[in-house]
Structures are given as structure tokens and as C-alpha cells.
Amino acid sequence: MSPGGHLVTTVAACAATAAITGNVTLTAAMAVGGFLIDVDHAIDYVLFERQRDLRPGVFLRYYLEGRTQRLVLALHSYELFALLALAAWWSGAVWLWGYLAGGLMHLALDLLFNGELTPRSIVPFYSFGYRLAHRFDAQALFGNLQAAPSPPGFWAAFFQGVTLADRPVTAAPALVRSWPPSKPSC
């Protein structure tokens, strides 16, 4: 999913959480898990990709145009979520439950939208062990991803996300059912 898509869904989830619970800690933790979880992309960019141009537009295009060589993404892993769920269950910490809720929403959206970008199954990609077994090599993990150039302007790229080179840019997927309605059982 595009960074902008994660921002919009996280804002909506946080607004609903705040309205329903009134719990600021839970709401803030959900924001961290839903959107700020992507800080691991910045860590990878500097530590593993050895990129030093920290301008937001340059960083964004580096990812959206498929230039990455290594995908460590420590915060995007089933293993970390399992450990955090265990810690949240054991401690009862509201902030951990909020982070998990936001992070699981983020991961579910990544699975749904990023799966269209690769010929391989996206499900194992979110296992840290799977990425480690492939030495975090982007091509081994995603195949030969041919991303199209990002649109001009930071915000357009932020909300559009990755577009494959062989696919035309279309409108965002509709959030309506694409299958026919069920027949009544009675």
C-alpha cells in the first residue's frame, strides 16, 4: 500500500479509536503501529542500502521506483508481532495492544495491496526468517520488479505508491464488492 494509503487508514482508525474509547494512549500507540512502523524503511535505507540523501522525496522515490537491494524491515515481521502479542498479553499494557492493532492493520493492508506487485507469494515475505533465508536480497524476494517512474511531486508519489512499469496507472481500487451479491437463502 502507498504511504498515503497507510496515513489515511491510520488516521481513520485512530479517529474511530479515540471516539469509541477516549483513550489517548491507545490511540497514539495505534498511530505508531499503523503509520510510523514504516520507520524501518528509513533504517534500511541508511544502514543497509548505505544511502545518505535524506531528503523525503529522494527517499520515497528510492523505494517506489524499486531501487532497493536489501529488505530487512525488522518491524514488518510475523515473528516480532508474535513476541509483542505475547508481551501485551502477559503485561496487559494498553500501549502494546494499540501498537499491535495499528501494526496488524498496516500488515494486512500491505498483504492485500503489495501482493499485486510481485509474481511470488507476498505472504512469506513478511516473515523475518524467510527474508533472512534469502539474505534480505530484494530480487530473490520479489523477483525482477520493474517499477515505473514515480509521478512528479512528493504528494502525488506519496499517495500513488508503486506502479509497475508494464501496467497503466489507473484509479485507486474501488472499496466496493467486485462480486455479485449472494442469493437469499429463504
N, C-alpha and C positions, 0 to 999 in steps of 0.2 A: 504494500500500500504506500502511497505517496506520503511524505512527511506532512503535507497539508491535510490529507485524509486522516492521519493519526491525530493531528491537532484538533480538527473539527469533532471527531468522535470522542476524544478525551474531554473536550470542553462540554459536550453534551452529557457524557456520563458523569462528569463532576457536578454539573448543574443539577442533574437528577439526584445524585447522592446528597448534595447539600440541601436540596429542597425536601427530600424524604427524611434524612437523618438529622440534619442540622449539625453534624459532626465535622468540624473543621479539620481535625487530624485525619480522619478517614478520607475526606475529600482531597486534601493536599497529597496524601500518600497515593491516591488513585491517579492524580495528575502526574506524579513522578513515574509510576508504573506504566501509565498509558502513553505518555509522550517522552518524558526525559530518559526513559530506558534506552533511547537511541544514542545516548552519550557514548555507548560502546563503539559506535561507528567512528566517532571523533578520536577515541583512544586508538582504535585500529589504524586510522588514517595517519596518526603521528608516530605511533610505536612500531607498527608492522609494515606499513606502506612507506614509512620514512618521508612523508610529505611535510613540508614546512610552511606552505602558503595557507594561512589560517583564515583567509577571507571567506565568509559564509558562501558566497556564490561559487567560488573555486572549489571548495569542499563539497558542496551539493552536486555540482556537475561531475566531479570525480566519480561519485557513486552512481549518479543517474545515467551516465554515459558508459558504464561498465568497465571502468579502468582498473578496478581493484584486482590485486594479485592474491591477497591473503584475506580470509574472512574468519577471524577469531570470534568476535561478537559474544563475549563471555556472558553478557546479560540476557541474550536470546537463547536460552537453553532449557530443555526439559529438566535436566539434572539440577540446575540452580532453582527452578520453580519447585521441584520436589523437596529440596532442602529447606527452602523458605516456607513451604506449606507445613512441613514438619515443625519448624521453629515457631510458626504462627499458632499452630495447634497446641504445642507444648506451652508457649508463653501467654497465649491469648492476646497478644499485642495488636491493638486496633490498627496501628500504622502498617504492620506487616500484612494484615488482611487487606487493607486498602491498596498497598503496593501490588499484592498478588492479583487482586481484582483488576486493576488497571493493566498490569503486565499480561495477564491472561487474555484480556480483551485485545491488547496490542498483538500478541502472538496469534490469536485466532484470525485477526484481520490480515496479518502477514501471510498466514497459511492460505487464506481464501484468495487474496489478490496476487501475492508473489508466485503462487503456483502456476499462474499463466505465463510466467516469464522463462520457464526452464523446461526442457524436454524430459528431465528427470523428475522423480517424485520430490516434492518440496517437504514432505513430512519428515524424513530422516534428517534433513538439513538442520533442523532446529535442535538436534542432539549434539551437545558439545563433543561427546565421544566420537560420533560419526565425522564431525569436522576434523577432529584430531586425527582419526584414522586416515583421512585424506590430506593430512598435513596442512590443513586450512587453505589448500590451493583452490582458488576461485574457479578455475577452469575444470578441475576434477569434480568440483561440487556442483557447478551449474551448467557445465558444457560450454560450448562456444557461444556465449551470449553476445549477440550483435545488437547493441542499443543504438537507437537513433540519437542524433544530437538533441540536447535539451532546448526548449524554446528560449528565446531571448528574454531576459528579465528574471530576476530572482524569484518573484512570487509566482510567475507562470510555471516555472520549473518546480517550485516547492509544492504546488497543488497538482500538477500533472503527474509527476513521478516518472518512472522509467517507461519508455516506449520502445518496442523492438523495431529494428531498422526495416524489417520486411512487412510491418503492419502499418496501415494508415492510422493516424491519430483520429480517434472517434470521441464522441461524448462519453462522459463517465458512465459506468454501468448503471442501469436503472435499479432502483431499490424496490422493484415490484416483482411479483411472481412471474416467471417466464414459462410456466407450465399451465395447462388448463386446470380449471377448478375441479375438485372431486365431485363425483355424483352423490347425491344424498342417499343415505343408506336406508331411509324409511320411505 
